[in-house]
Amino acid sequence: MFMAMKKIYSWGSSILLGLSLFSACTTRKTPVDIDSQPAALPSASTPSKTVPSLEIPTITILSVEKATIQATDLEPLPAVELCSPIEGMPRQELENSVVTPFLPPLPGSDDPHHGVDLADIDPDSGFALEGRRVNALMGGKVAGVILNRFPYGNGIILEAPLRNIAAGWVDSLDLPVIQPVDLSASPLTCPSMMPPAVSAEMSGRSLYFLYAHLKDPLAYEPGEWVTCGQQLGNIGSTGNSINPHLHLEVRVGMENIPLGSMAHYDASATIDEMNTYCLWRISGYFQRIDPMKLISYIRD
């Protein structure tokens, strides 16, 4: 009888072990590497362009998608208007949506990663989704428009002059200074790039924001003013992109530099596009800033 019970016990243990292994094999893991996953393509309605304000954006108190930056010192800094660059994503969710962080290269190098990649990840499938609305992180003037050019795809550059931003908050950013580099030894082809001619209109400095890989970019023109939170397009995968995400770059440079379009690593790129790319990426006239530094100031 003892031997019979021992066999029954051994048979039952085998069943339990088999069920445990079957359960482990059928548990679905949520993928996190969007570069190796196909993108789900939810339908998105065609965005309608709002009429941008022709006035310089003012500093205001914000709600919901807009945030008030306030230091915790005894003498608080003035409020500065910042908005989530991805519709419906508060600061904490933006920080969790980073799929490629800011990895600044050495001066004069075009190695990645000059900005930060933010993706709208489906919580069930783990896939990166396209179509969510992309908004201006800070109000500014359109300094450049990029339409289906490699590597940025569809993109827009906004300029926010530092003179229009609260001085105390600008100081808190500890912005880098302009440090032009010698491009003669650069492996990147920069046909005849000349440094920007300094004029009275360039006496100050500005923050520049590049939003890239956009789907359905809105038809903005250089010189138009865009307000904080105003739609720029939708998350897409245009240009050098495997899966949908927003590529966001922030730089500080001289004020009122017209950038226009830019392109590189493509036989169709024009001389002007290649020179603008070199000016933006490696010349040192535009110093890189980690976009998450500004996003960290957003208060939900």
C-alpha positions in Angstrom: 0.0 0.0 0.0 2.9 2.3 0.8 4.3 1.7 -2.6 1.0 2.4 -4.3 0.6 5.7 -2.4 4.1 6.7 -3.3 3.4 6.1 -7.0 0.2 8.2 -6.8 2.1 11.0 -5.0 4.9 10.9 -7.7 2.2 10.9 -10.5 0.5 14.0 -8.9 3.8 15.9 -8.5 4.5 15.3 -12.2 1.1 16.8 -13.2 1.7 19.8 -11.0 5.2 20.3 -12.4 3.8 20.0 -16.0 1.0 22.6 -15.3 3.6 25.0 -13.8 5.8 24.7 -16.8 2.9 25.1 -19.2 1.8 28.2 -17.3 5.3 29.7 -17.5 5.5 29.0 -21.2 2.2 30.6 -22.0 2.7 33.8 -19.9 2.9 36.7 -22.4 5.7 39.2 -21.8 5.2 42.7 -22.9 8.0 43.7 -25.4 9.9 46.8 -24.6 12.3 47.1 -27.5 10.3 49.1 -30.1 13.1 49.0 -32.6 12.6 45.2 -33.0 8.8 45.3 -33.0 6.3 46.1 -35.7 4.3 49.2 -35.1 0.5 49.1 -34.7 -1.1 51.8 -36.8 -4.3 53.1 -35.1 -6.4 55.4 -37.2 -5.9 59.1 -36.5 -8.1 61.9 -37.7 -6.5 64.5 -39.9 -5.4 67.4 -37.7 -6.7 70.9 -38.4 -4.4 73.8 -38.2 -5.1 76.4 -35.6 -4.3 80.0 -36.4 -1.0 80.8 -34.6 -0.7 83.9 -32.6 1.3 86.7 -34.2 2.2 88.0 -30.8 5.2 86.8 -28.7 3.9 84.2 -26.3 3.4 85.5 -22.8 4.2 83.9 -19.5 0.9 82.6 -17.9 -0.4 80.3 -15.3 -1.3 76.9 -16.8 -3.6 74.0 -16.2 -3.8 70.3 -17.2 -1.5 70.0 -20.2 0.3 73.3 -19.4 2.5 73.6 -16.4 3.9 76.2 -14.1 7.6 76.0 -13.3 8.3 77.1 -9.8 11.6 76.8 -7.9 11.5 75.8 -4.3 14.0 78.4 -3.1 13.1 81.2 -0.7 12.9 83.6 -3.6 10.9 81.6 -6.2 11.6 82.0 -9.8 9.0 83.5 -12.2 6.6 81.1 -13.8 7.5 79.8 -17.3 5.1 78.3 -19.7 5.8 74.7 -20.7 3.5 72.1 -22.2 3.6 68.4 -22.7 5.1 67.7 -26.2 2.8 64.6 -26.5 -0.9 65.1 -26.0 -2.3 63.6 -22.9 1.1 62.6 -21.4 1.9 64.2 -18.0 5.5 64.6 -16.9 5.9 61.2 -15.2 4.5 59.4 -18.2 6.8 61.4 -20.5 9.8 60.3 -18.4 8.7 56.7 -18.7 8.2 56.9 -22.5 11.9 57.5 -23.3 13.0 54.7 -25.6 16.4 56.3 -26.6 17.9 58.8 -24.1 20.1 61.8 -24.7 23.6 60.6 -25.5 25.7 63.7 -26.6 28.7 63.0 -28.8 32.1 64.6 -28.6 32.3 68.1 -30.2 32.3 68.0 -34.0 30.9 64.5 -34.1 27.6 63.5 -35.6 27.3 60.3 -33.7 24.0 59.7 -31.9 22.1 60.6 -29.9 21.6 64.4 -30.0 18.1 64.4 -28.6 15.6 62.1 -26.9 13.1 59.7 -28.4 9.7 59.6 -26.8 7.2 56.8 -27.8 3.5 56.1 -27.2 3.7 52.5 -26.1 0.6 50.3 -26.1 0.4 48.9 -22.6 -1.1 45.6 -23.8 1.1 44.8 -26.9 4.2 46.8 -26.0 4.3 48.2 -29.5 5.0 51.8 -30.4 1.9 53.5 -31.8 1.7 56.4 -34.3 -0.9 59.1 -34.5 -0.9 60.8 -31.1 -0.8 64.6 -31.3 2.6 66.3 -31.0 2.5 69.8 -29.4 5.0 72.6 -28.8 6.9 72.2 -25.6 7.4 75.9 -25.5 6.0 78.7 -27.6 8.2 80.2 -30.3 8.8 81.3 -33.9 9.1 78.8 -36.7 12.8 78.8 -37.7 12.8 75.8 -40.0 10.5 73.4 -41.7 11.7 69.9 -42.9 9.5 67.9 -45.3 10.4 64.3 -46.0 14.1 64.7 -45.8 16.6 62.2 -44.4 17.3 61.7 -41.6 14.7 63.8 -39.8 11.8 63.0 -42.1 9.0 65.6 -41.4 10.1 68.1 -38.8 9.8 71.6 -37.5 12.2 73.9 -35.6 10.9 76.5 -33.2 12.9 79.3 -31.8 12.2 80.8 -28.3 14.4 84.0 -27.8 15.9 84.0 -24.3 14.9 87.7 -23.9 11.3 86.6 -23.9 11.8 84.1 -21.1 12.1 84.9 -17.4 15.8 85.6 -16.7 15.8 83.7 -13.4 14.6 80.6 -15.0 17.1 80.9 -17.9 19.9 81.1 -15.3 18.7 77.9 -13.7 19.2 76.0 -16.9 23.0 76.7 -16.8 23.1 76.9 -20.6 26.3 76.1 -22.4 28.2 78.8 -24.3 28.8 78.8 -28.1 32.0 76.8 -28.9 32.7 76.7 -32.6 34.7 73.7 -33.7 37.2 73.1 -36.5 35.3 71.2 -39.1 38.3 70.7 -41.4 39.0 67.3 -39.9 35.4 66.2 -39.6 34.5 63.0 -41.5 31.0 64.5 -42.2 30.7 66.2 -45.6 30.1 69.9 -45.1 30.6 71.3 -48.6 31.2 75.0 -47.9 29.7 75.7 -44.6 30.4 79.2 -43.3 29.7 80.4 -39.8 26.5 82.5 -39.5 27.2 86.2 -40.2 26.7 88.0 -36.9 24.4 91.0 -37.0 22.6 93.3 -34.6 19.5 91.0 -34.9 21.7 88.1 -33.6 22.9 89.9 -30.5 21.0 87.6 -28.2 20.6 83.9 -27.8 17.6 81.6 -28.2 16.4 78.1 -27.4 15.7 76.0 -30.5 13.4 73.0 -30.5 13.4 70.4 -33.2 10.5 68.0 -33.5 11.2 65.1 -36.0 9.7 62.0 -37.7 6.3 63.6 -37.7 3.2 62.2 -39.4 0.8 64.7 -40.9 2.9 67.8 -40.2 0.9 71.0 -40.1 1.7 73.6 -42.8 3.6 76.2 -40.9 5.8 78.8 -42.6 9.1 80.2 -41.3 8.4 83.3 -39.2 5.0 82.2 -37.9 4.5 82.2 -34.1 3.4 79.0 -32.4 2.0 79.0 -28.8 2.8 76.6 -26.1 0.7 73.4 -26.5 -0.2 74.2 -30.1 -0.3 71.2 -32.4 2.7 70.6 -34.7 1.7 67.2 -36.2 1.4 63.7 -35.0 3.8 60.9 -33.8 5.1 59.2 -36.9 8.0 57.2 -38.3 9.2 59.4 -41.3 12.9 59.7 -42.1 15.5 57.5 -40.4 13.1 55.8 -38.1 12.2 52.1 -37.6 9.2 52.6 -35.3 6.9 55.5 -34.5 8.3 58.0 -32.0 8.9 61.7 -31.4 12.5 62.7 -31.8 13.0 65.9 -29.8 16.2 68.0 -29.8 16.8 71.2 -27.8 19.7 73.6 -28.5 20.9 77.0 -27.6 22.3 79.3 -30.3 22.4 82.8 -31.6 19.1 84.6 -32.1 17.3 84.9 -35.4 19.3 82.3 -37.4 17.1 81.2 -40.3 17.5 77.4 -40.7 15.0 76.3 -43.3 15.3 72.7 -44.4 18.2 70.3 -43.7 19.2 66.9 -44.9 22.3 64.7 -45.1 23.4 61.1 -46.0 21.1 61.2 -49.0 22.1 61.8 -52.7 19.1 64.1 -53.1 20.3 66.5 -50.3 21.1 70.0 -51.7 24.2 71.9 -50.7 22.2 74.3 -48.6 20.5 71.4 -46.8 23.8 69.7 -46.1 25.3 73.0 -44.8 22.4 73.7 -42.6 22.6 70.1 -41.2 26.3 70.6 -40.4 25.6 74.0 -38.8 22.9 72.5 -36.6 24.6 69.2 -35.7 28.3 69.7 -35.4 29.4 73.3 -35.9 29.3 74.3 -32.2 27.1 77.3 -32.9 24.1 75.3 -31.6 24.9 73.7 -28.3 22.9 70.6 -27.3 20.7 70.5 -24.2 19.1 67.4 -22.7 15.3 67.8 -23.5 14.4 65.9 -20.4 16.0 68.8 -18.4 13.1 71.0 -19.6 10.5 68.3 -19.4 11.5 67.7 -15.7 10.2 71.2 -14.9 6.7 70.4 -16.1 4.2 70.2 -13.2 1.1 68.1 -13.7 
